Amino acid sequence: MPQNMAARRILAVSEFPVLRTCESYLLFRGELGLGDGVRAFLYIFGLAYCFFGLSTITARFFRSMENVVKHESKVVEIDPDRNTETIRYEKVWNYTIADITLLAFGTSFPQISLATIDAIRNIGSLDAGGLGPGTLVGSAAFDLFPIHAVCVVVPKAGELKKISDIGVWLVELFWSFWAYFWLYIILEVWSPGVVTLWESLLTVLQFGLLLIHAYAQDKQWPYLSLPIERIERPEDWVPQDNTSPKYHDIPSEDYSEISGFNEEGNNNIVDIFSVHTINGAGQRHQSGNSSDAAESSTKPSYWKNIVQESHVFSLWKQQFVHALMLESAESRKLSNTYLRIAKILWQLFLSPWRLLFAFVPPYQVAHGWIAFICSLLFISGIAYIVTKLTDLISCVTGINAYVIAFTALASGTSWPDLVASKIAAERQTTADSAIANIICSNSVNIYVGIGIPWLIDTAYNYFAYKEPLTIPNAEGLGLSLLVFFCTSAGCISVLVFRRLTLGAELGGPRLWAWVTFAYFMLLWLIFVVLSSLAVIST
């Protein structure tokens, strides 16, 4: 057992040639007999297939999150003079907090899981895992550049979508940039190359400060909020959607009990990417005689519980039926036979994932919390396989693991962020949620995605070795952070310029939208190239 950091680094160098023998395999020892080219192809294909799995389970995760944020608490107020009661339903979740926690945390969970698993499997080893930090920094660049680029061109030609609550956006932007500046301070200023226990603890605690500051800005608390006038969103800022499913075989009163919302609230469309209701009320009222309410509350619930349980199993059964169906109604509408065949083959390609994720309980149960937690568990399982495949790809091809993390892992695990922001930019009349998801996800990446794994490893090292945690290739990671700061400044500057000239961050004339798209993609290319060169050269 090494007793000091120098000895640990010497041992790490001595073990490096052993790692390059590539004696590891994923499923069976026979893989070692295959050529490196064949193995690389199989592992890269497996990595891509895992990314498709992440996209599939993320769709189910969003469904569960939708029901979580729909949850309302019942508040009863009794008028003693008239002996009547008023029932008010209030949202359990604050909109801003839900955006930062459920939405941003959910879309960033693939990266967070990967980093946490990488840290756990390196407990007791010489250095911290490198996949996590590399993936999360690369994911920040993917979120900021390609996702912004897609969101800019999503609106129709000439349509403008702007941020309505500049104050909340500025708070989220500040904490996002500070997160990466804080990471640079740790790696290059205070304790170059190592992370201490108190540094990792402060990193995690800053996520709480972000939540408090964002909530204070949303509530316009004095001294803690920016004195910026809020532009209220229009009541119909989420377009009407008449394509919602109708449950003809489930009575409305019974389905309302299962899904977690009441019958009179079914007309409110809830957008899972912004967590706002269409009427913007955030609460509902109903009045009645207190004696009537007391009488209804004493009715037997035995048969109602049986009906609810039968509906739950019916919904669960329908998930498996849907997973086994290869040709949907959309496929049958395609006039081109080749397109229909291609769609069927694509569904067949994804059917193992769909069948596996059908085991996730229906999102209508328990306000969506069971499906929410189960989805996160499946995402963690896929993230573990991704870490194993990345190690094998790096070993077989000789490509630096950080380079793979900056590019393939960052892009693949950030796909849920891209989907979420794209749909938000399409459906909403403002740019708040599309851009907030990008900014908040970057904050969550550092405070939670890097903070918690580092806290796990530094705590173990502190009690086991009385030494800090060594960060492999910290200098290269610090240089990539400098590149990120420079390129991100160029990205935000263009968004501000578009707001001053066009009056909106997203959309606008088609030519200028595509020019912005090309500019953002160029910034991402610059980041990837310079960061990869920095990691390789250090």
Protein Blocks (a to p, Z undefined) as FASTA:
>chain_A
ZZbfklmmmmmmmmmmmmmnopacfkbmklmmpcfklmmmmmmmmmmmmmmmmmmmmmmm
mmmmmmmmmpccddddddfklopacdddddfbdfklmmmmmmmmmmmmmmmmmmmmmmmm
mgoiabdcfklmmmmmmmmmmmmmmmmmmmmmmpcghiacddfblmlmmmmmmmmmmmmm
mmmmmmmmmmgoiacfklmmmmmmmmmmmmmmmmmmmnopghkaccddcddddfklpccd
fkbccdfkbcfklmmmmnopafklmmpccdfklopafklnopacddddfklmmmmmmpcf
klmmmmmmmmmmmmmmmmmmmmmpmbdfklmmpmblklmmmmmmmmmmmmmmmmmmmmpc
cfkgghhlmmmmmmmmmmmmmmmmmmmmmmmmmmmnopafklmmmmmmmmmmmmmmmmmm
mmmmmmpmbfklmmmmmmmmmmmmmmmmmmmmmmmmmmmmmmmnopacddehklmmmmmm
mmmmmmmmmmmmmmmmmmmmnopaggcjfklmmmmmmmmmmmmmmmmmmmmmmmmmZZ
